[in-house]
Amino acid sequence: MRDRLRPPVVLPRFGEALAALSRGVATLSTLRGLLLRFGLALALVAVVVEALVGAFFLLPQRETVAARRLSDLALPLAVQFRELVQAGLAPDQALDRLRPQSAALGLYVAVVSPGGRVLRDNGGGLLEGAETGLRVEQLSTDVAAPQLGTLDGPGGQRYRYGAVGLAGSQLVPSRPDLGGLLVAERADVQHFGLRAYLQPVVLGGLVGLAMAVALGLVLARRLSRPAERLVAEAQGSAFVDGGALPSGGPAEVEALADRLGIVGDELRRVRQATRGFVMALGQAVREPLSNVRAGLREIVRASDASAEERQVALQLLDQELRRLQQLVAQLLALARLQTRQVEMAQQAVDLVALATETVDAAAATARERGVGLLFDSDGQPAVVLGDPDRLEQAVRALVEHGLRECPPGGEVTVGVGLFVPEDELAPGRSARRVSMPALHVWLSVHYPGSPAQREDAQQLFDLAGLAGADDGAVSDRLGLAIAREIVRAHGGKVLAEGDAVVGVRLALVVPAAKDAAPAAP
């Protein structure tokens, strides 16, 4: 294994292709529902976005709304305070007169000194002594244009207020000690109603929902028509037999049609390979059955045959029945492995020792065929975790295939070693400097092979191209297919390549056990 093996083009199994086709058809048949759900999701997103945008733009306006309300309410209170004072009431009495009206509005009316300190309020002294920080001399005496601001009461409560000037004005000419009139309310009182906010949001959301649903229905209708034609064609027998899928429609449907076309090509290729395999299997079974029938006929007719002749006929019958039994056993084993009905033992298996035993057992067969059989390994263990009997079956299938296909006078070489796929170390190179978890074990069988064999090497592990093959070739390919499933069950893979330089090379690659690191040099 001096050269890196190229992964073979593996022919998908018939069931896998059918499953892929079913998934494609199911995807197309649910396209309408997916688009409708997309429209609903779009509507939900529109509502959420509208709510967030509304919160971003409208919620900061709460203070502006509250200040405008305070300014509007301060005007009549200031006018009434002026009228009461001008009528001869003291400021304290005027504040008391305004208490019912201001309390009903949640407001407090207070007078401040020229220095900006609250002298008295009509809210039970909540604001008395609070420093407003107002420059009273700059306050406007226009009650329609109060100065807005905030202050902290003696109890720590924050208030917003509107203030107008009193000192030096005609508002209260008899009280020059009064600096200004202040109308306040608690700052945590909000006048930005939830209803006023939700009403446009809900209405806009309903409009967006209706538009999104309508858009989803339009898109669904636009895509469903070509999709329905595609589904109808894909479900028909003409597509499986090679018919073309309808073209046209949106890009998504075109992409699905292309994928279904690829699945259809693979499905037709699998069906063709399956038909060839069934034909080859029928021929392989028909010959032993014909021989058994002929042997039985001879035994019945030859009543005067000697015991030796009958023994020969019985041996022939036994041989042919064994051939049939082997084919049936291989088919059952392949089916069970493909459906994962075979339990694999978990033991430490040294593939070097296993390959050595297999090569020794096949030495006599190699001599009979006039083929050389060599074993190449550096001698260090190559341990994997798996079922020793199944792994021995897989290795034996590769070796027997090499001996069968190698021309007389050629050599079959069996090699085992460690390598690291992540670093693209070619099988056979040193892996002493790499970490243990990345190690894999490779086992390869190499033989010269004819040009036709080298060309078809990548299909050796599949049951394709068996039309017209004899029962020996069918049994050989069944053995390789079984080997592939055994290796897959161990978390590995099989590889095959063939060219004029390397001949034909088959290999299996299995993850090494955790304690399978190469020994130090």
N, C-alpha and C positions, 0 to 999 in steps of 0.2 A: 504494500500500500504506500508506495513512494509518492504517488500523485494524488492530489485531492479529488475525491469522487464528486461528480456533479449529480445533484438530485435528479432522479428520473421524472419524466412526465407521467404521473400516476393517473390512470383512467378511473374516474369516479364510479362507484358501484351503482347499480340500477336503483336501489332504494334511496340512495343519497340524491340522485338526480330527480327522482319523483318528489322527494321532500322539498328540494329547492324550488321545483315548479309549483308545488302547492303553496309555499310561502309567497311566491310572487303573485299568484292568483289571489290569495287572501289579502295581500297588500292592496291590490287594485280594487277588490270588492269593498273594502272599508274606506276608500278614498273620500267618498261623499261625507261620511260621518266625521272623518278627521278634519275636513275643511269646515264643516259646521262648528265643530268644537273650536277650531281656530278662530272663527268669527266671534264666538262667545268670549273666548279668551281676549280677543282684541277689544271687545266692548268693555270687559272688566278692567283691562289696562287703561282704556280711555277714561273710565269713571275715576279710577285711582289717580291718574295723572291730573284730571280736572280738580279733584279734591285737594291734591297737593299744591297745584298752582293757585287755587283759591285761597288756601291757607297762607301761601307765601305772599300773595298780594293783598289779601283782605284783612288778615289778622293784624298786621302792623297798623291798620287804620283805626284800631280800637281806641287808642289814646286821642286821636284826632276827633273821633265821634264824641267821646266823653267831654273833651274840651269845648267842642261846639255846643253841646247841650248845656254845659255849665255857663257858658257865655250867654246863651239865650235866657236861662233862668235867672241869672244875676241881674239882668236889666229891670224886670218888674220889681224885684226886691229892693234894688237900689232906689228906684223911683218912689216906692212906698216909704222907705226909710227917710228919704228927703222930705216927703210931704208930712210925715209924722213929726219930724224935728222942726220943720217950718211952722207946724201948727202949735208948737210950744212944748212938745214932749221932750224929756231928757233922752239922750242916746240910749240909756239903759232901759227906759220905758218903751222906746221905739223897738228895741231888740226883742223885748218881751212880747210886744204886739205882733211881731213877725214870726214868733215861734211856732204857732200852729201851722201856718202856711209853709214855712221852711221845713218843719218836721215831716209834713206830708210828702214833701219832695225829697226827703233824705238829705237836706242841706242844713248848714250852719251859717248864721250871719254873725259877723264879729267886726269890732272896730279896732284899728291899730293906731299906735302912737306915731308921731312924726319920725321916730327912730326905727319904725318897722316892727315893734313888739305888740303882740295881741293884748289889748287891755281887757276886753270882755266879749263873751259870745253868748248866744242864746241856746247853746247846747249843753248847759250844765257845767260849764267851765272846762270842756274838753280841750279847748284851744288857748285858754288864758295862759299868758306867760310865754307862749311859743314865739320864737324869733323867725320872722318871715324873710329877713334879708332884703326887704324891699327898700328901694331908695324913694321914699315917699314924695320927695320934691319932684320926682320925674313921673309920678303917676298921672295919668290923664283923668281929668274930671268928667270926661264924656262917659256917661253910664252905658252907652251903646258899644263902647270899645274898651272893656276891662283888660287889665294885664293878667295873663295866665301864668301859673307856676305851681310848685308843690312845696310843702313844708312838713316837718315832723312835729307831732304834738307832744306834750309832756309825757304821755303814756307810751310813746314809741310808735304810735299809729301814724301812718303817712296819709296826707290829705292833698288833694288837688284844689286849687282855688282860682277865683277871678277877683281882681281888686281894682277899685277906682279911687282917685284922690279926693280928699275932703279939705285939706288945709289950704287956706288962701283962696278958696273958691266961694261961689255963691250958693253951694249946696247946703252948707251949715255955717253961715257967716258968724253965728254967735259962739261957736266952739273952735277957736283956732288951735286948741290942744289936740284935736283929732287929726290924725294924719291920713287915714283912709278907711274905706269900707271894704270888708272882705267877705265873700260868699264862698264857702268850702264844702267839700264832700269827701268821704273816704276814698282813697286811691284804689282800693281793691274792689270797688263797685264797678261792674262792667255794664255798659249799655249797648254793647254790640251783640244783639240777639242771635242765638243759635238758629232760630228759624229763618232770620234774614240771610244767614250764611248758607244754610242747607237748601233753601228753596231753589236758588239758581243752580246749585251743584246737582241736586236731584233731577231737575228738569233737563239740564245739560247732559247728565248721565243717561237719562232715558232716551234722549235724542241720539246720543252716541251709540247706545245699545241697539236701537232700531237701525241705525245706519250700518253698524258692524254686522248685524244679522243679515241685513239685505246684501251687504257686500259678500258675506260668507256664502249665501245662497247663490249669488251670481257666479262666484268663483267655483263653487261646487258644481253648478250646472255646466259651466264652461269646461271643467276638467272631467266631469263624469261621463259626458257623451263619448268622447274618444276612449275613455277608460273602460266604459261598458262594452264598446266594440272590441277593445283589446282583450277583455276578460272572456267575452263570448268566443272569440277566435282561439284564445289559448286553451279554453276548455274543450274545444272540438278535436276530433280525431285527425283532422287535416293538418293541424299544427304539429302533432306528434309525428305524422308521416312525412313531414317536410314542407308543409305549407308556410307561406310568409305571413307575418303579422301585419295588420293594417298600420300605415304610417300616417303622420299628421297629428295635429294637436299641440298642446303646450309642451315646453321643454321637459317638464317632469314626466309626462306620459311617454315622450320619445325615449327618455332615459330608461324608463321601466320596460319599454318595448325592446330596447337594445339588450337589457339584461335578460329578459325572457328569451330573446333570440339566442343568446349564449347558452342558457339553460337548455333550450330546445335542441341545439346542436349537440351538446353533451349527452342529452337524453337519447337522441337518435343514434349517437355513436355507441352508447351503452347497450341499446337495444340490438344494434347490429352485432356487437361483440357477444351479447347473450345468446342471440340466435346461432352464431357460429359455435359457441361453446355447447349449446344444446345439441346441435348437429353432430359435433365431434363426440359428445358423450353418448349419443344414440348409436353412432358407429362403433364406439368402443364397447358398448354393452351388447350390441347386436352380434358381433363376432363370437364372443364367448358363449352366448345363448345358442347360436347356430351350431357351434361345436358340441355343446352339451346335448342338443337335440339330435344331432347326427350320431353322437356316441351312444345315446340311449336306443336309437333306432337300430344301430348295428348290434347292440347287445340282444335286443329282442329278436331280430331276424336270425342272428347267428346262434341258433340253439345248439348246433353241433360244434361250436367253437371250443377250443381247449381252455383250460383254466388259465394258462399263461396269457392267451389272447384277451380273455375277459379282464384279467388283472391290468393289462395295458390300457384297455378301454376305460376301466374305472379310474386309473391314474390320470388319464386325460380329462375325464369328467371332474375329478378333484382339482386339477390344475386350473381348469377354466372357471370353476366355481370360486376358487380362491381369488382369481383375478376380479371377478364380479364383487366378491366380498371386500376386496381392497378398495375398489372404486366407490362402493357405497359407504364404506367407513371413512374414506377421505372426504366425501361430500358432507357427511354428517359432522365430521370434525370441523370442516370449514364453516358450516352453518352455525355451529355452536360457538365457535370462536368469534365470528362476526357479530353474534347477538350477545356476547359476553356471558354465555352460560357455562363457561369452564372456569373453575376456580384455580388460581395459580398459587402454588406454594411459595413461601418466602424464605429462601435459604441462600447462604453464600455459595456461589458457584464460580469456580475458576475456569474461565473459557479456554485458557491455555491447556489445562489438563483435559477438559472436555473435548477440545479439538484434537488433541493427541490421540485419545482413545478412538475417536471417530475415524481418523486417518488410518490408524492401525487396523481397525475392523474392515476398512474398505481397501486395504492393500491387495487382498486376493482378487477382488473384482477388477482392480486396476491392471493387474498382471494378465488376467484373462482377456482384457480389452486391448492389451498392448499399449497402455498409457502409463506414463510416469506420474507418481503422486508424491509431492514434496510438501514438507511442513516448514514454515518460516516463522520464527519467533525469537525474541531476545532472551527468553527463558524466565523472565520475571512474571509473577502472577498477574492475571487480569481478572479481578474478582467483580462479579455483579451480584445483585440480589434478585433471586427469581426462582422459578421452578426448574430443577435440573433435568427432569424428564422431558419437559416441553422444549427447553433450550437445546437439549441433545437432538430432539426431533427436527428442530429448525436447522441446526448445523448439518445434520445428516442429509436433509433435503438439498442443501446447497452443494455438498460434496457429491452426492449421487447425480445431481444435475450436471456438474462439471465432468464427471466420468462418462456420463451418457453422451454429452455433446462434443467432448474433445476427440479430435480425429486420432487414429492410430499413429503412434510415434510421437504424439504431443505430450505435454506435461500439464498437470493440474497442480497449482500451487495454492496451499491453504496458509493464510497468515493471520496472526492475532497480535494486537498491541493496544496501547493507550494513546489518546490524543485529546485536544481541547478545542471544541468547535468555536468557542468565543474568540479565540486568538487566531482562528483559521490555521492551526497547525495541521499539516497534512498527516494523515494516519501513518504511523511508523516513525515519526520524528520524536525526539526526546521531549518528555513532559515533566522532567524532574523539577523544574523551577516554577511550576504553576501550582495554584491552590487545589486542594483535593476536591471541593464540591464541583469544579468545572470538568473533571475528568470523565471521559467516555471510553468505552471499550469497543474496538472494531474487530470484526472477523470477516475476512474476505476469501473468496474462491476465484481464481483466475485461470483461464484456459484460452488457447489461441482462437478457436472459433472460425467459422467460415464468414465470408463477407455478408451473407444474408443474416447469419446469427448476430454479427456485430451490429448490423443495421437495426435489428428488432430487439436489441438487448434491453432497452428501456421498458418493454412490455412483458418481460419474462415473469414478473410477479403478478401479472393480471391474467385473466382468463380470456384474452382477446387473441384473434388470429388463429384459432384452433380448428377452423373448418377444414375437414379432410384429414385431420391428424389421426394417427393410430392410437390404440389404447395406452401404449407406453408413453407417448407424448402427453396425453391427457393426464395420466397419473403423475407424470413429472411436473406438469404445470400446477396441478392441484397441490402437490407437495410444496411447491414454492409459494403458492397463495396461502397455504396453511402456515408456512414459516413467516410470512409477512404479518399475519394476524397474531402469531405468538410474540413476535418482536414488538408489535404495537402494544400488546397487553403488558409488556415489560417497560413501557415508556420509551421505546426506541423507534427506529425506522430502518427501512431497507433501501439500498441504493443499487443502481445498475448503470453501467456504461459500456460502450463498445466502440472501438475504432481500429484502424489499421495498425496502430502502434502498440496499444496495450492489449488488443484482442477483446475478450469479453471478461468483465469483472463484476461480480456480485458481492455485496457486502451487507452486513447487518451492524447497526450501531446501537448500543445500549448504555445507559448511564452506569458508571462504575459505582461500586459500593463506597461508602464514606471512608473505609479503611483500606482503599485500594490504591493508595499513593505509591508510586514506584520507589523502590529501594534506592538508597544513596549509592553513588558509584564507588 
